[in-house]
Each structure stands twice: as C-alpha cells, then as structure tokens.
Amino acid sequence: MDLEARAHAEHPEELRLWLRLLACTQLIEKQIRTDLREQFDTTLPRFDLMAQLERAPDGLRMNELSRRLMVTGGNVTGITDQLEAEGLVERAEVEGDRRAYLVRLTPKGRKQFNAMAQAHEAWIVDAFAGLSPRDIQTLHALLGKVKQHFQETA
C-alpha cells in the first residue's frame, strides 16, 4: 500500500495532495534506484556522492560531503572507500590539517559519472512523460508557490 492509499475522502485535500506527492517521489526514486543498479551496477548514495564531487572539481572535505548529503561521516567514509578502491575517486591530504582529506573524482570517475548523469536525466524526463509541457510548467510553478511560502515564513 502506498502512502496515498492512507488518505480518505474525509481528509483535507491538502493532506491528500501531500500524500500523492510523497507516493510519486517514492515511485520515481524506486525506479531510479533500479535503473542505477541494473545499468551501472551502482547505488543512489554512490551516485549522489559522485554528483556532489562533480559540482566541486577541486574536491570536497569528507565533513562537507557528509553535510551536503545529510548522512553520517561513517556513511561517507564507506562509500568513499568503495569508490576509491574502484579508481573513481581519490583522497588528498589537506595542507595544515592531518585529520582531513579532500575527495575528488578521478578522470575515470568523472567519465563514469557523466554517463550515469545523462541516463539519470533521461529517466527523470521519462518519469514525467505522462504530463504535457504545459502541465509540467504549471506543476513547477505551483510547487514554486509552496516553496516560496516556506521561505517567507521561515
């Protein structure tokens, strides 16, 4: 049973909308995880870590990766260890801080990530194939209003 099935007609429309958004997010994420595993023999956390490194060509400290990914340092260390063993990332010491390491994609890692990113983009486009371009623009604008409301009230 997906989250949306928990709502009943007597619940506020806003609650039903929220549950539909969650259900759609979960369905899309499940498909992305499957596609990453089947086509690239990788996981979403590995993809996400590599995406952060792709955006920072000079590399990121382990604690910054942990903050950006919103996971523990142990999770980042485990994924980094795997990617390093495969030659996809490298660690470099941070000058002046013997405890810190900078992690960056290797050329092999950058090439592999670019292939995954292109496929990922196509999967996301496909996830919304049931919507017209106008529907997509409208939904984007409406969700923008929700986001703006939170930014104004925070």
Backbone as a chain_set.jsonl record, in Angstrom:
{"seq": "MDLEARAHAEHPEELRLWLRLLACTQLIEKQIRTDLREQFDTTLPRFDLMAQLERAPDGLRMNELSRRLMVTGGNVTGITDQLEAEGLVERAEVEGDRRAYLVRLTPKGRKQFNAMAQAHEAWIVDAFAGLSPRDIQTLHALLGKVKQHFQETA", "coords": {"N": [[0.855, -1.182, 0.0], [0.661, 2.134, -0.952], [1.602, 5.429, 0.236], [-0.418, 7.223, -0.398], [-2.75, 5.78, -0.351], [-3.52, 5.772, 2.246], [-5.03, 7.97, 2.753], [-8.306, 9.322, 3.038], [-11.508, 10.222, 1.69], [-12.633, 12.013, 3.471], [-10.5, 13.344, 4.565], [-8.543, 16.374, 4.615], [-8.064, 18.077, 1.504], [-5.49, 19.049, 1.13], [-3.9, 17.313, 2.661], [-4.268, 14.961, 1.252], [-3.095, 15.718, -1.166], [-0.433, 16.081, -0.322], [0.241, 13.435, 0.389], [0.019, 12.246, -2.12], [2.117, 13.526, -3.478], [4.299, 12.5, -2.002], [3.986, 9.748, -2.58], [4.427, 9.731, -5.363], [7.067, 10.662, -5.431], [8.37, 8.553, -4.106], [7.852, 6.432, -5.888], [9.22, 7.271, -8.206], [11.84, 7.473, -7.201], [12.314, 4.797, -6.485], [12.331, 3.596, -9.02], [14.543, 4.895, -10.157], [16.599, 3.961, -8.485], [16.522, 1.241, -9.176], [17.157, 1.388, -11.934], [19.766, 2.5, -11.808], [21.115, 0.428, -10.508], [20.728, -1.73, -12.306], [21.722, -0.788, -14.795], [24.184, 0.412, -14.273], [25.368, -0.891, -12.194], [25.415, 0.263, -9.62], [24.645, 2.34, -6.737], [22.101, 4.589, -5.446], [23.076, 6.268, -3.299], [25.855, 6.248, -3.9], [25.823, 7.432, -6.444], [24.798, 9.951, -5.724], [26.876, 10.942, -4.067], [28.972, 11.089, -5.932], [27.83, 12.975, -7.618], [27.896, 15.277, -6.048], [30.654, 15.635, -5.923], [31.206, 16.061, -8.598], [30.233, 18.571, -8.96], [32.087, 20.028, -7.636], [34.952, 20.447, -8.692], [37.535, 20.749, -7.608], [37.421, 19.23, -5.407], [36.074, 17.997, -2.259], [35.98, 18.27, 1.287], [35.698, 15.527, 3.557], [33.895, 15.979, 5.699], [32.355, 18.015, 4.64], [31.146, 16.743, 2.478], [29.571, 14.935, 3.923], [27.844, 16.744, 5.215], [26.541, 17.941, 2.996], [25.279, 15.727, 1.847], [23.696, 14.958, 3.861], [24.144, 12.813, 5.634], [25.793, 10.511, 7.885], [29.258, 10.804, 8.845], [30.465, 8.319, 8.797], [28.975, 6.931, 6.86], [29.71, 8.35, 4.549], [32.444, 7.821, 4.522], [32.459, 5.027, 4.111], [31.282, 4.767, 1.525], [33.069, 6.328, 0.066], [35.416, 4.843, 0.409], [34.767, 2.541, -1.101], [34.426, 3.654, -3.69], [36.956, 4.705, -4.1], [38.531, 2.393, -4.104], [37.713, 1.376, -6.519], [38.824, 3.123, -8.233], [37.495, 5.482, -8.844], [37.292, 7.756, -7.312], [39.584, 9.919, -5.554], [41.603, 10.454, -2.665], [43.026, 13.249, -1.079], [45.452, 14.702, 1.014], [44.749, 17.39, 3.243], [46.329, 20.377, 3.317], [47.918, 21.452, 6.22], [46.109, 20.286, 7.927], [46.105, 17.407, 9.339], [44.157, 15.531, 9.848], [42.15, 15.766, 8.034], [40.749, 15.062, 4.802], [40.659, 15.63, 1.311], [38.33, 14.885, -1.128], [38.024, 13.864, -4.446], [36.775, 13.445, -7.796], [38.244, 11.062, -9.971], [39.696, 11.065, -13.301], [38.585, 8.771, -14.528], [36.385, 8.367, -12.832], [34.955, 10.722, -13.289], [34.254, 10.376, -15.971], [32.643, 8.078, -15.797], [30.642, 9.044, -14.088], [29.51, 11.058, -15.697], [28.289, 9.547, -17.71], [26.373, 8.185, -16.19], [24.907, 10.384, -15.249], [23.776, 11.445, -17.582], [22.067, 9.34, -18.294], [20.459, 9.311, -16.009], [19.184, 11.804, -16.21], [17.609, 11.33, -18.47], [15.956, 9.323, -17.443], [14.507, 10.748, -15.533], [13.166, 12.587, -17.146], [11.583, 10.764, -18.534], [10.023, 9.849, -16.419], [8.159, 11.818, -16.13], [6.719, 11.7, -18.419], [4.023, 11.358, -18.819], [2.88, 13.805, -18.588], [1.987, 16.898, -20.138], [4.023, 19.452, -21.742], [2.973, 21.901, -20.88], [1.558, 21.125, -18.579], [3.713, 20.362, -16.979], [5.061, 22.811, -16.659], [3.082, 24.211, -15.262], [2.755, 22.653, -12.91], [5.33, 22.902, -11.869], [5.406, 25.666, -11.377], [3.336, 25.908, -9.468], [4.308, 24.323, -7.344], [6.491, 25.87, -6.822], [5.27, 28.049, -5.603], [4.507, 26.907, -3.17], [7.017, 26.385, -2.094], [8.029, 29.008, -1.934], [6.279, 30.099, -0.043], [7.135, 28.762, 2.281], [9.724, 29.756, 2.466], [9.23, 32.415, 2.961], [7.957, 32.357, 5.405], [9.712, 31.216, 7.109]], "CA": [[0.0, 0.0, 0.0], [1.453, 3.361, -0.961], [1.186, 6.441, 1.203], [-1.656, 7.884, -0.812], [-3.879, 4.916, -0.008], [-3.887, 6.028, 3.637], [-5.956, 9.11, 2.819], [-9.709, 9.056, 2.748], [-12.219, 11.387, 1.154], [-12.925, 12.992, 4.525], [-9.287, 14.083, 4.904], [-8.384, 17.613, 3.834], [-7.454, 17.93, 0.174], [-4.054, 19.32, 1.28], [-3.266, 16.082, 3.129], [-4.283, 14.017, 0.134], [-2.072, 16.192, -2.104], [0.878, 15.769, 0.271], [0.474, 12.002, 0.27], [0.244, 11.952, -3.535], [3.492, 13.961, -3.767], [5.204, 11.502, -1.412], [3.87, 8.498, -3.335], [5.107, 9.927, -6.653], [8.505, 10.734, -5.15], [8.845, 7.208, -3.804], [7.81, 5.633, -7.112], [10.305, 7.707, -9.083], [13.112, 7.095, -6.581], [12.453, 3.337, -6.602], [12.711, 3.299, -10.403], [15.917, 5.383, -10.345], [17.485, 3.002, -7.81], [16.558, 0.031, -10.007], [17.89, 1.687, -13.164], [21.193, 2.643, -11.474], [21.646, -0.902, -10.199], [20.725, -2.585, -13.49], [22.506, -0.276, -15.918], [25.524, 0.861, -13.895], [25.804, -1.658, -11.035], [25.732, 1.208, -8.552], [23.532, 2.693, -5.859], [21.761, 6.005, -5.405], [24.033, 7.015, -2.473], [27.12, 6.42, -4.644], [25.537, 8.428, -7.472], [24.673, 11.253, -5.065], [28.21, 11.39, -3.652], [29.701, 11.472, -7.139], [27.215, 14.211, -8.113], [28.449, 16.376, -5.251], [32.057, 15.832, -6.335], [31.219, 16.597, -9.961], [29.964, 20.007, -8.827], [33.238, 20.637, -6.955], [36.094, 19.813, -9.352], [38.727, 20.763, -6.751], [37.195, 18.266, -4.34], [35.385, 18.396, -1.034], [36.376, 17.571, 2.507], [34.764, 14.475, 3.953], [32.817, 16.533, 6.525], [31.483, 18.789, 3.754], [30.334, 15.74, 1.772], [28.606, 14.451, 4.892], [26.849, 17.802, 5.406], [25.756, 18.098, 1.77], [24.472, 14.53, 1.61], [22.869, 14.792, 5.061], [24.381, 11.483, 6.193], [26.89, 10.499, 8.838], [30.613, 10.69, 8.312], [30.729, 6.901, 8.544], [28.385, 6.587, 5.556], [30.547, 8.946, 3.505], [33.705, 7.072, 4.507], [32.225, 3.728, 3.483], [31.068, 4.94, 0.083], [34.329, 6.83, -0.494], [36.335, 3.699, 0.365], [34.384, 1.709, -2.246], [34.714, 4.374, -4.936], [38.412, 4.82, -4.219], [39.023, 1.061, -4.491], [37.376, 1.193, -7.933], [39.531, 4.138, -9.014], [36.562, 6.517, -9.279], [37.624, 8.957, -6.544], [40.869, 9.879, -4.87], [41.718, 11.283, -1.469], [44.26, 14.026, -0.973], [45.575, 15.326, 2.325], [44.501, 18.823, 3.298], [47.505, 21.028, 3.872], [47.697, 22.088, 7.51], [45.147, 19.537, 8.736], [46.449, 15.995, 9.121], [42.988, 14.681, 10.04], [41.169, 15.995, 6.964], [41.05, 14.643, 3.437], [39.873, 16.184, 0.219], [37.929, 13.81, -2.042], [37.648, 14.363, -5.773], [36.628, 12.432, -8.84], [39.354, 10.814, -10.884], [39.184, 11.128, -14.683], [37.709, 7.608, -14.73], [35.164, 8.634, -12.092], [34.225, 11.785, -13.985], [33.691, 9.773, -17.183], [31.545, 7.195, -15.401], [29.539, 9.847, -13.578], [28.853, 11.733, -16.821], [27.403, 8.566, -18.357], [25.235, 7.97, -15.291], [24.113, 11.617, -15.184], [22.979, 11.532, -18.807], [20.99, 8.35, -18.171], [19.585, 9.789, -14.93], [18.354, 12.876, -16.769], [16.615, 10.705, -19.347], [14.992, 8.616, -16.601], [13.634, 11.754, -14.916], [12.286, 13.063, -18.222], [10.629, 9.682, -18.781], [9.113, 9.758, -15.274], [7.106, 12.823, -16.305], [6.242, 11.591, -19.8], [2.569, 11.409, -18.832], [2.45, 15.204, -18.493], [2.313, 17.761, -21.281], [4.928, 20.539, -21.346], [2.201, 22.902, -20.116], [1.324, 20.538, -17.253], [4.981, 20.416, -16.241], [5.274, 24.21, -16.28], [2.086, 24.564, -14.252], [3.114, 21.971, -11.671], [6.559, 23.543, -11.384], [5.036, 26.979, -10.839], [2.544, 25.721, -8.257], [5.214, 23.875, -6.281], [7.294, 27.052, -6.504], [4.499, 28.847, -4.639], [4.624, 26.227, -1.883], [8.391, 26.634, -1.63], [8.123, 30.427, -1.592], [5.557, 30.28, 1.215], [8.008, 28.317, 3.375], [10.856, 30.671, 2.566], [8.749, 33.676, 3.53], [7.512, 32.159, 6.786], [10.801, 30.6, 7.909]], "C": [[0.895, 1.236, 0.0], [0.85, 4.38, 0.008], [-0.165, 7.059, 0.869], [-2.89, 7.078, -0.416], [-4.351, 5.129, 1.432], [-4.92, 7.145, 3.764], [-7.362, 8.668, 2.435], [-10.359, 10.35, 2.288], [-12.494, 12.436, 2.217], [-11.69, 13.775, 4.979], [-9.2, 15.362, 4.078], [-7.671, 17.342, 2.507], [-5.938, 18.143, 0.254], [-3.3, 18.075, 1.741], [-3.191, 15.065, 2.005], [-3.253, 14.404, -0.928], [-0.678, 15.842, -1.601], [1.204, 14.282, 0.107], [0.692, 11.588, -1.185], [1.663, 12.353, -3.94], [4.503, 12.948, -3.231], [5.181, 10.196, -2.202], [4.598, 8.607, -4.674], [6.616, 9.964, -6.467], [9.07, 9.343, -4.9], [8.865, 6.317, -5.05], [8.969, 5.98, -8.044], [11.645, 7.272, -8.505], [13.354, 5.593, -6.685], [12.907, 2.949, -8.007], [14.15, 3.737, -10.673], [16.905, 4.421, -9.695], [17.631, 1.72, -8.636], [17.388, 0.266, -11.262], [19.39, 1.828, -12.897], [21.835, 1.28, -11.23], [21.774, -1.742, -11.473], [21.664, -2.097, -14.584], [23.946, 0.092, -15.556], [26.095, 0.105, -12.698], [26.245, -0.738, -9.896], [24.47, 1.521, -7.767], [23.273, 4.198, -5.923], [22.704, 6.787, -4.481], [25.383, 7.236, -3.167], [26.948, 7.487, -5.729], [25.488, 9.82, -6.852], [26.028, 11.798, -4.622], [29.016, 11.85, -4.86], [29.144, 12.767, -7.732], [27.745, 15.419, -7.346], [29.888, 16.673, -5.676], [32.146, 16.415, -7.741], [31.01, 18.107, -9.928], [31.131, 20.759, -8.183], [34.517, 20.018, -7.511], [37.378, 19.786, -8.508], [38.598, 19.799, -5.582], [36.484, 18.868, -3.154], [35.974, 17.624, 0.138], [35.295, 16.558, 2.852], [33.607, 15.055, 4.771], [31.85, 17.38, 5.695], [30.591, 17.852, 2.933], [29.225, 15.223, 2.691], [27.485, 15.467, 5.089], [25.946, 17.928, 4.178], [24.824, 16.929, 1.511], [23.521, 14.236, 2.761], [22.918, 13.354, 5.583], [25.574, 11.567, 7.139], [28.24, 10.408, 8.126], [30.973, 9.256, 7.989], [30.163, 6.444, 7.207], [29.253, 7.103, 4.424], [31.862, 8.182, 3.392], [33.534, 5.739, 3.806], [32.066, 3.821, 1.976], [32.371, 5.398, -0.581], [35.345, 5.703, -0.608], [36.051, 2.823, -0.855], [34.777, 2.375, -3.568], [36.22, 4.523, -5.163], [39.015, 3.487, -4.666], [38.762, 0.777, -5.968], [38.058, 2.224, -8.83], [38.65, 5.276, -9.491], [36.747, 7.83, -8.528], [39.017, 8.785, -5.969], [40.816, 10.804, -3.669], [43.051, 12.009, -1.521], [44.29, 14.659, 0.417], [45.33, 16.824, 2.199], [45.691, 19.459, 4.0], [47.147, 21.731, 5.179], [46.701, 21.374, 8.4], [45.342, 18.05, 8.467], [45.249, 15.058, 9.249], [42.011, 14.765, 8.873], [41.688, 15.5, 5.615], [40.118, 15.359, 2.483], [39.575, 15.029, -0.72], [37.548, 14.439, -3.362], [37.538, 13.2, -6.749], [37.937, 12.284, -9.606], [38.817, 11.007, -12.309], [38.245, 9.955, -15.009], [36.358, 7.83, -14.042], [34.306, 9.686, -12.773], [33.548, 11.224, -15.238], [32.49, 8.891, -16.835], [30.362, 8.007, -14.887], [28.8, 10.539, -14.721], [27.898, 10.797, -17.55], [26.166, 8.322, -17.493], [24.323, 9.195, -15.265], [23.243, 11.779, -16.425], [21.797, 10.559, -18.754], [19.973, 8.809, -17.127], [18.645, 10.878, -15.442], [17.253, 12.292, -17.655], [15.545, 9.964, -18.534], [14.009, 9.597, -15.965], [12.659, 12.301, -15.958], [11.2, 12.021, -18.48], [9.601, 9.57, -17.65], [7.937, 10.73, -15.415], [6.509, 12.8, -17.714], [4.721, 11.645, -19.898], [2.003, 12.819, -18.748], [2.827, 15.954, -19.756], [3.327, 18.807, -20.818], [4.212, 21.613, -20.524], [1.91, 22.405, -18.7], [2.578, 20.657, -16.386], [5.254, 21.838, -15.779], [4.33, 24.624, -15.163], [2.436, 23.939, -12.904], [4.352, 22.598, -11.041], [6.237, 24.89, -10.737], [4.253, 26.842, -9.53], [3.414, 25.258, -7.085], [6.165, 24.998, -5.875], [6.592, 27.949, -5.501], [4.568, 28.229, -3.24], [6.002, 26.51, -1.285], [8.543, 28.08, -1.162], [7.421, 30.714, -0.261], [6.436, 29.888, 2.403], [9.194, 29.263, 3.555], [10.444, 31.996, 3.216], [8.365, 33.539, 4.993], [8.591, 31.581, 7.688], [11.592, 31.642, 8.681]], "O": [[1.778, 1.371, 0.846], [-0.257, 4.206, 0.519], [-0.953, 7.376, 1.76], [-3.954, 7.646, -0.173], [-5.452, 4.716, 1.795], [-5.607, 7.245, 4.781], [-7.559, 7.767, 1.621], [-9.814, 11.436, 2.481], [-12.58, 13.623, 1.905], [-11.82, 14.765, 5.7], [-9.726, 15.423, 2.966], [-6.791, 16.486, 2.418], [-5.184, 17.494, -0.47], [-2.194, 17.808, 1.273], [-2.177, 14.391, 1.827], [-2.613, 13.536, -1.523], [0.16, 15.363, -2.364], [2.319, 13.924, -0.271], [1.471, 10.672, -1.454], [2.337, 11.615, -4.659], [5.452, 12.584, -3.926], [6.229, 9.606, -2.464], [5.307, 7.683, -5.073], [7.359, 9.371, -7.25], [10.128, 8.995, -5.424], [9.797, 5.536, -5.239], [9.616, 5.093, -8.6], [12.496, 6.759, -9.232], [14.478, 5.163, -6.945], [13.764, 2.08, -8.17], [14.896, 3.026, -11.347], [17.936, 4.1, -10.286], [18.73, 1.184, -8.776], [18.229, -0.561, -11.615], [20.202, 1.33, -13.677], [22.947, 1.012, -11.684], [22.798, -2.387, -11.696], [22.332, -2.903, -15.232], [24.827, 0.088, -16.416], [27.189, 0.424, -12.232], [27.3, -0.932, -9.292], [23.381, 1.039, -8.081], [24.11, 4.971, -6.389], [23.107, 7.89, -4.848], [25.982, 8.302, -3.029], [27.817, 8.34, -5.912], [26.069, 10.763, -7.39], [26.299, 12.988, -4.783], [29.671, 12.891, -4.811], [29.897, 13.568, -8.286], [28.01, 16.465, -7.938], [30.285, 17.834, -5.775], [33.064, 17.179, -8.039], [31.544, 18.834, -10.766], [31.156, 21.99, -8.187], [35.108, 19.151, -6.868], [38.212, 18.896, -8.679], [39.561, 19.577, -4.848], [36.313, 20.083, -3.055], [36.408, 16.481, -0.002], [34.131, 16.716, 2.483], [32.457, 14.667, 4.565], [30.662, 17.454, 6.009], [29.413, 18.141, 2.721], [28.075, 15.093, 2.272], [26.311, 15.098, 5.127], [24.725, 18.011, 4.309], [23.712, 17.111, 1.016], [22.649, 13.374, 2.654], [21.895, 12.761, 5.924], [26.276, 12.578, 7.182], [28.334, 9.993, 6.971], [31.696, 8.992, 7.028], [30.794, 5.659, 6.499], [29.508, 6.39, 3.453], [32.34, 7.927, 2.287], [34.373, 5.356, 2.991], [32.657, 3.034, 1.236], [32.73, 4.916, -1.655], [36.059, 5.611, -1.606], [36.973, 2.411, -1.559], [35.375, 1.749, -4.442], [36.689, 4.471, -6.3], [39.908, 3.461, -5.512], [39.505, 0.025, -6.598], [37.887, 2.199, -10.049], [39.006, 5.972, -10.442], [36.402, 8.895, -9.04], [39.558, 7.681, -5.902], [40.088, 11.797, -3.653], [44.065, 11.457, -1.948], [43.259, 15.097, 0.927], [45.659, 17.441, 1.186], [46.013, 19.117, 5.137], [46.193, 22.507, 5.238], [46.465, 21.811, 9.527], [44.814, 17.505, 7.498], [45.314, 13.912, 8.805], [41.132, 13.913, 8.743], [42.886, 15.521, 5.334], [38.964, 15.651, 2.796], [40.478, 14.269, -1.072], [36.828, 15.437, -3.395], [38.119, 12.133, -6.555], [38.642, 13.263, -9.855], [37.605, 11.102, -12.499], [37.233, 10.135, -15.686], [35.311, 7.515, -14.609], [33.083, 9.561, -12.831], [32.4, 11.561, -15.529], [31.452, 8.952, -17.495], [29.213, 7.703, -15.205], [27.57, 10.596, -14.705], [26.815, 11.212, -17.961], [25.048, 8.26, -18.004], [23.1, 9.056, -15.259], [22.093, 12.207, -16.323], [20.675, 10.907, -19.12], [18.766, 8.705, -17.343], [17.451, 10.87, -15.14], [16.101, 12.719, -17.586], [14.369, 9.977, -18.896], [12.816, 9.31, -15.869], [11.469, 12.458, -15.681], [10.028, 12.366, -18.627], [8.442, 9.235, -17.895], [6.854, 10.487, -14.883], [5.872, 13.762, -18.143], [4.186, 11.95, -20.964], [0.789, 13.01, -18.827], [3.858, 15.681, -20.37], [3.473, 19.025, -19.615], [4.784, 22.165, -19.583], [2.003, 23.167, -17.737], [2.502, 21.01, -15.209], [5.638, 22.053, -14.629], [4.734, 25.311, -14.224], [2.415, 24.617, -11.876], [4.41, 22.798, -9.827], [6.75, 25.205, -9.663], [4.495, 27.593, -8.585], [3.266, 25.749, -5.966], [6.595, 25.069, -4.724], [7.239, 28.546, -4.64], [4.675, 28.946, -2.245], [6.12, 26.837, -0.104], [9.124, 28.336, -0.107], [7.924, 31.491, 0.551], [6.478, 30.595, 3.41], [9.612, 29.531, 4.682], [11.23, 32.615, 3.934], [8.442, 34.511, 5.745], [8.399, 31.47, 8.898], [12.533, 31.297, 9.396]]}, "num_chains": 1, "name": "protein.A"}
